[in-house]
């Protein structure tokens, strides 16, 4: 069975110069009970729920890799000891 991702009805925010937002609700199947809950994405892109989740997944992978690449640099940086 596939995960469920649905784009909820778009909403408009602000009275002047309104912004249309789409909320994607996603549930992964067969997760352990402690992780069995929906998660939500909010975007101004009008794509399908599945496409938005794929895009978000790619973004998170990139951010993780950047963080991993930066970590060694942070450990090599001299620390100010004060005093």
N, C-alpha and C positions, 0 to 999 in steps of 0.2 A: 504494500500500500504506500502511496505517495504522501509526502507532507502536504499540509493544507495551508495555502496562502491566499488571502482575499484582500482586495482593495475595498476599503469601506467607502461609503459615499463621500465625495469631496466636500470640503467646507471652505467658505470664504471668510477671511479674517480681516479686520479693520474696516471702518466705515469709508474712509477715503483711501484711494490707491490700494484696493483690496488685493489680497494674495490668496490664490487657491492652493489648498493643501490636500494631499491624499494620504490616508493612513492605511498602512498594510498590516494586517494581523496575520501572524504565521504560527503554526503549531507543527512541531516535528513529531512524527510518530515513533513509537517504541523507545522513548527515552525513559531513564529511571525515574521513579516517582519524585525524587527531590529536584529533578530538572523538568518535570512535566508541567510546563506552563507556557502560555502564548508569549510572544514578543512582538513588539510593534515598531514599525518604521514610519517616519513622517517625511514626506517629500513633496516637491512641487512638480515632479515628473509624472506624466500621465501614462505610465507603462503598466503592464500586467504585474500582478503580485509576484509571480515566479521570476520575471525578468528583474524586478527591483531587488529581490532577495539575492539573486546571483550577483548583481552589481555591488550590493552592500558586502557580500562575502569577499569579493575581489578587493574591495577597499580595505576591509579589515585585515586581509592577508598582507597587503602592502604596508599598512600601518604597523603590523607586528614585525615585519622584516626590517623596517626602518628602526623600530625600537631595539631590535636585537643587534642591528649594526651599530647603533649608538652606544649600547651598554659597554662594550670594551673600551670605548673612548672615555666614558665617564670614570671607569675604574683606573685608568692610567693618568688621569688629570691630577696634578698635585693638589693637595688639600691645604687650606689655610688653617693653621693650628691656633691662631689667635695669640694674644699676649703681647 
